[in-house]
Amino acid sequence: MSRGRIGAGDWVIAVGVAVFLLVAGLSRQHPSTNLDALGYALSLTGALALAAHRRAPVVVLVVTGLCTLGHQAVGFDVAAVAYLFAVYAAVRAGHRIVAVAGSVIMLAALPLAILASPHDLAVGEAFTRSRDVLPLAWLIAAGAAGEALRQAERRADEAERTREETARRRADEERLHIARELHDSLTHQISVIKVQADAAVHVATKRGEQVPEALLAIQEAGREAARELRATLEALREEDKDPPRGLDHLPELVRRARSTGLDAKLTIEGHRNDVPAAVDRTAYRIVQESLTNIARHACAATASVRIDYRPGALVVQVDDDGRATPDTAPVPGVGLLGMRERVTALGGHLRAAPRSEGGFTVHAELPVDHTS
């Protein structure tokens, strides 16, 4: 259950309960007293407090309980609907003991509050009326509904975690399969090419002959291909050993970009909130890929990385002053396609295009709203 900001649905519930209590108060048949205004105020306060039932369920439980006791004590006789909903919300949030303890106190205190009201009631009648204000069956039903939804949400979370673990395991298996396939199909052939090129260079050198440039190029290409293939296989086999990279690692990423001669700057705006792990990793990958593309293709002197924490979204923007111009259509490479797939999978939006003043921009907006 989300406990973020108060949403429109929360206000709809609160206002709906407030209207119900207002109508119930206006339709009651007891004679009016000079304390009715206070009774209305207390009942409406308890109802409107329900807007915060996700954010602070225990506080709402206490407020609605006190307001219920208060408006009964001043003779404003309406059902404890707000308190019942607060019990449901507290149990759903996992505060079962608090909800049970509060309900026991309410069941004991309600007859006393009714006895203190301006209406002249006997003790037995006060207990009878307290059962009408807060029926035990409704109280149990509210707690049971909250517990049922809490268990359903817990099972849904566990199922989601299981799906993620299964997907991760399958990805690991596929990675190992790819590593084996690459090892079986490419390593031998590249090794043969490298050995043959080395032997040819050695023979030519031993004979005092000039080594052809093409042969030297083959030798160097074979050496480089073997090195890159070995690194790729190691990455495929050991990817899980590396800790995940996220927003906290951006300063290090920008420092590495500066070490290549690029004047890179990092700007962080807004108040940082917790973001989902997938968004955290995706933001890092976007910046990493963008800086890599700038270093390889842009011929840029400067680059700026901006992270903007907004309500419900994380905005990542990387700009450079490279050679891209508005009249040159960008050719989407593997890096840009990968970024777009990551952002789209999270329900976000990505724009990668030349800037009007020259250079290139990558602008991604990733949703981080936790409300349900």
Buried (B, 14 or more C-beta within 10 A) or exposed (E): BEBEEBBEEBEEBBBBBBEBBBEBBEEBEEEEBEBBEBBBBBBBBBBBBBBBBBBBBBBBBBBBBBBBBBBBBBBBBBBBBBBBBBBBBBBBBBBBEBBBEBBEEBBEBBBBBBBBBEBEBEEEBBBEBBEEBBBEEBBEBBBEBBBEBBEEBEEEEEEEEEEEEEEEEEEBEEBEEBBEEBBEEBBEEBBEBBEBBBEBBEEBEEEEEEBEEEBBEBBEBBBEBBEEBEEBBEEBBEEEEEEEBBBEBBEEBBEBBEEEEBEBEBEEEEEEEEBBEEBBBBBBBBBBBBBEBBBEBBEBEBBBBBBBBEEEBBBBBBBBBBBBEEEEEEEEEEBBEEBBEBBEEBEBBBEBEBBEEBBBBBBBBBBBBBBE
